[in-house]
């Protein structure tokens, strides 16, 4: 690729001059598009994880993957009580579950840095009555699978109203992904609580 007098734009869009014949407007369009993409990727302040119905969003109602999509979630009262003072992290597991043991090892290394800032509930699926409440947080509405991780925080909906935002997953989640949700939950909570 040859660098011409159009600068970096021709490096990114080397065929623009030939295919579109609009090199004079390309720098302006490119700068605008690049800036917009950076805003989307980086996020602005609290709320780098979107609020919506997508797989990776904070959900207010059941997400698109759930047969109850769009319906209200019957949040557990004990979780809502805890959410009054800090974000909530729930780990539903059971002994003799290899995936749960793997997730626990990941959590043990991660949660130490968050325990003062989050309400943490470690729920045994066979021994804790609160396990029944966890059915509401199954992301796909299928047969409940463990391990299940649920995070609750306060988010702002599309109408500007503060709502309970939640996210859950039934798969073993790595350190980086958990950290991104926990950091965002804390940022959302600080911005939207009270």
FENFENNOR-V301021 format. One line per field, one symbol per residue. ss: DSSP state (a for helix, b for strand, c for the rest). phi: phi as a letter, one per 20 degrees, with the letter a starting at -180 (. if undefined). burial: + if it has 24 or more other C-alpha atoms within 12 Angstrom, else -. A space follows every 10 residues. Layout:
BEGIN
ss->???
phi->???
burial->???
END
This chain:
BEGIN
ss->cccccccaaa aacccaaaac ccaaaaaaaa aaaaaaaaaa aacccccccc bccccccbbc bccccccccc cbccccaaaa aaacccbbbb bbbccccaaa aaaaaaaaaa accccccbbb bbbbccccaa aaaaaaaccc cccccccbbb bbbbbbcccc cbbbbbbbbc ccccaaaaaa aaaaaaaaaa aacc
phi->.eedfemfff ffdfdgfefd mcffeggfff ffffffffff fencmfnfef drdfgdefdd dffgfegegn efefffffff ffffdagdcd debbfmdgff fffffffgfe fgfdgfdced cddefdddff gfffgfdffd mefgddfcdc ccbecdefen efcfdbbbbd cfdfgfffff ffffgfffff fden
burial->--------++ --+------- --+--+---+ ---------- -----+++++ +++---++++ +++--+---- --+-++--++ -++--+++++ ++++-----+ --++--+--- +--+--++++ +++++----+ +-++++++++ +--+++++++ ++++++---- --++++++++ +++----+-- ++++++++++ -+--
END
